[in-house]
Amino acid sequence: MGLAIDEFDDFHTKRLTHLLSSLHEGINHLADSCDEFGHQLEQHERALKVLEIQMVANIIFCVSYGYMAGFAGMAAERAMIWRLVLQARGQAKLWEAFVLAFTHRLLERMAYFVVLDSIQWAVAQQAVQIGIYELADTTGYVDRKTMNEVAGYDVLDWKTNIDQVKREFVANVAFDLTMEGLGRSKAGRYFDRGSEYWRNAPKWKPALAGFAGRMSGSLAYSATNDAQTGDWSNFTDPDKLWQMMFQKTLIHGTRIGVYPASRRPAPAG
């Protein structure tokens, strides 16, 4: 009987106590792991929300930029025409006046609507993106490590952002040149809302022409952007292609109300 009591005491005071202690440590470790998993899950959910906000902000910016640039372009072209008319009146020979006016007009169109427009578009768009990511990081809404993992790159790295600005600039140049080229082609009236062909046409016809021109330019924009990154999944992946076309339709469809100057390239998106 004494041996059984000793064995029972040894089991409870030594082995069972050790097992219960190990079980307690295991449960605490499991609880800590669950807490960390929950934290990481929350951080990833927040990162996805930041990406969603950034995408919505980008769409709003594209639409707003289109309206601002549309009306600003109209005003700028009117002012340019009046200045050229005043210059022409001061010329001794009429043909010299027309050559001078045409040269200035062409250079200013290319300088403003292609180069300057692309610079201001790329910089402004990237500034909006950086501002959203910086706000999320500064306020502690989501940690930068998780944000970078979800986004697939370092969202606040200056070199990365400068490279994105360069790509956006080149892509927007392609957008503007496509719009300009289509507007000057034989079928230009079908891509140019400001064409004289639509002067007495119902409003919906030039509206669709402007939409077709912007969508064509936007596809050139995306193709040029993808060519720079080497990733053509936006065109080869059916799901991404559908998402891209939906986004472009949303952006450029809401800009049908913009009345651009004749054959003037609109901002990209």
Summary of the structure (lengths in Angstrom):
residues: 269
radius of gyration: 30.6
end to end distance: 89.0
largest distance: 132.1
contacts: 776
relative contact order: 0.11
helix: 82%
strand: 0%
